[in-house]
Amino acid sequence: MKTILIDTNFLVECAKNKVDIHSELTRILHFGFEIAILDRTLDELNVIIARGKKEGQAAKLAMTILLTKKVTVIQTTGGHTDKLLVEKADEDHIVATMDKALKQKLKKNGQDVIIIRGQKKLAVVGA
């Protein structure tokens, strides 16, 4: 079983575009998986919610989805979220992100990345 690590911007974009993450992951992945986030992701969502506006509404929806679905929260010792995601990414962990710099780092390390295509569909991009 693999773990899909979801980045903050990915969650917000999925909420904005009404993408059902679990059903889309089931459609594109042909193996067992669990969905996880870093504890820092919750902190980042709270900051976005506090800012308000459209992003804040999407972050609030993403937070609600995380709390109602079975999503594992991985505890960290602090640090920058992107750096922690790069460190966690391996053959058992795939990162889902829309962050251009993070995608480049992951691909450089030979990791697959899950992205949003056409605002509605998820896709796995190989390294």
Beta strands, then each sheet from edge to edge (+ up, - down):
strand 1: 2-6
strand 2: 33-38
strand 3: 72-74
strand 4: 93-96
strand 5: 113-117
strand 6: 121-125
sheet 1: 3+ 2+ 1+ 4+ 5+ 6-
end
